[in-house]
Amino acid sequence: MNRVPEEELMDVQRNAQAYAGADFSEPNAKFLALFSDKFPAFHGQQILDLGCGPADITIQLARRYPQARVVGTDGAGAMLDIARKTILRHASLANRVDVRRWHIGREANPFGSNAFHAVVSNSLLHHMRDPLDLWRTIHACAAPGAAVLVMDLIRPQSRIEAEKIVETYAGKETEVLRADFLNSLLAAYRPVEIMEQLVSLNMGSLQTETVSDRHFIVFGSMS
Ligand SMILES: C[S@@+](CC[C@H](N)C(=O)[O-])C[C@H]1O[C@@H](n2cnc3c(N)ncnc32)[C@H](O)[C@@H]1O
């Protein structure tokens, strides 16, 4: 099945609300567990979460790494409004968690080069108009030796298989969320495509691993 691109930003309020209200506790916990598993000695002070959406992972990273300041970025104002309200509810973390608007691929890097000891991203790659923009951004933002972890969906073999995944994992969610999930699966990349993207940018030292029936990760230390 060929890839079907979807809207880049989740800037429509009802889609952003549907996403923020859905239960992603399992994949988000998996993301956090994978980060500590792949980088058990991580003690960096600056973490960047690209395409942070409602900032659930951003906040959980700040909880898990009390020495770190965590910055989440997203191009969608609707998502950032939700993220800011959530951060306000976690007052004890508020001085270490920040979110800001950045439309990757359209706007210049607001952080300067090599500023972060970890650069992470969950479920952003399949949204990108040009996936290479994400890898270039990670390369630009990560300090030498920085921890990199990207997790995203894998495009299924067929639309029917994608619909089955939606039923299995989002059968009880709202119609808006189910439609967004299906579109995301159809827009996702396959591990072999990701490896080609990385090799084309000389980032082939990062590794890929399939971690569930619908997720893969790219991880490693930035050279
Ligand atoms: C599926 S959500 C994932 C949110 C969050 N990382 C999570 O795991 O819950 C993808 C997010 O990426 C954002 N996004 C998509 N393309 C982007 C781009 N080019 N620059 C910045 N953000 C982007 C969307 O607005 C959306 O909030």
The ligand as an SDF file (V2000), in Angstrom:
LIG
                    3D

 27 29  0  0  0  0  0  0  0  0999 V2000
    0.2520   12.7610   16.5610 C   0  0  0  0  0  0  0  0  0  0  0  0
    0.7300   14.2130   17.3740 S   0  0  0  0  0  0  0  0  0  0  0  0
    1.9010   13.5760   18.5460 C   0  0  0  0  0  0  0  0  0  0  0  0
    1.9850   14.4260   19.7820 C   0  0  0  0  0  0  0  0  0  0  0  0
    2.9240   13.9370   20.8810 C   0  0  0  0  0  0  0  0  0  0  0  0
    4.2850   13.8120   20.4220 N   0  0  0  0  0  0  0  0  0  0  0  0
    2.4380   12.6480   21.4780 C   0  0  0  0  0  0  0  0  0  0  0  0
    3.1810   11.6640   21.4390 O   0  0  0  0  0  0  0  0  0  0  0  0
    1.3390   12.6200   22.0170 O   0  0  0  0  0  0  0  0  0  0  0  0
    1.7870   14.9950   16.1720 C   0  0  0  0  0  0  0  0  0  0  0  0
    2.0820   16.4440   16.4910 C   0  0  0  0  0  0  0  0  0  0  0  0
    3.0780   16.9350   15.6020 O   0  0  0  0  0  0  0  0  0  0  0  0
    2.7430   18.2430   15.2130 C   0  0  0  0  0  0  0  0  0  0  0  0
    3.4050   18.5290   13.9260 N   0  0  0  0  0  0  0  0  0  0  0  0
    3.1710   17.9420   12.7400 C   0  0  0  0  0  0  0  0  0  0  0  0
    3.9900   18.4250   11.7850 N   0  0  0  0  0  0  0  0  0  0  0  0
    4.7650   19.3460   12.3980 C   0  0  0  0  0  0  0  0  0  0  0  0
    5.8090   20.2000   11.9530 C   0  0  0  0  0  0  0  0  0  0  0  0
    6.2300   20.2080   10.6770 N   0  0  0  0  0  0  0  0  0  0  0  0
    6.3860   21.0320   12.8540 N   0  0  0  0  0  0  0  0  0  0  0  0
    5.9790   21.0350   14.1420 C   0  0  0  0  0  0  0  0  0  0  0  0
    4.9970   20.2420   14.6260 N   0  0  0  0  0  0  0  0  0  0  0  0
    4.3940   19.4110   13.7650 C   0  0  0  0  0  0  0  0  0  0  0  0
    1.2300   18.2380   15.1350 C   0  0  0  0  0  0  0  0  0  0  0  0
    0.6980   19.5340   15.2020 O   0  0  0  0  0  0  0  0  0  0  0  0
    0.8650   17.3380   16.3090 C   0  0  0  0  0  0  0  0  0  0  0  0
    0.6490   18.0740   17.4790 O   0  0  0  0  0  0  0  0  0  0  0  0
  1  2  1  0
  2  3  1  0
  2 10  1  0
  3  4  1  0
  4  5  1  0
  5  6  1  0
  5  7  1  0
  7  8  2  0
  7  9  1  0
 10 11  1  0
 11 12  1  0
 11 26  1  0
 12 13  1  0
 13 14  1  0
 13 24  1  0
 14 15  1  0
 14 23  1  0
 15 16  2  0
 16 17  1  0
 17 18  1  0
 17 23  2  0
 18 19  1  0
 18 20  2  0
 20 21  1  0
 21 22  2  0
 22 23  1  0
 24 25  1  0
 24 26  1  0
 26 27  1  0
M  CHG  2   2   1   9  -1
M  END
$$$$
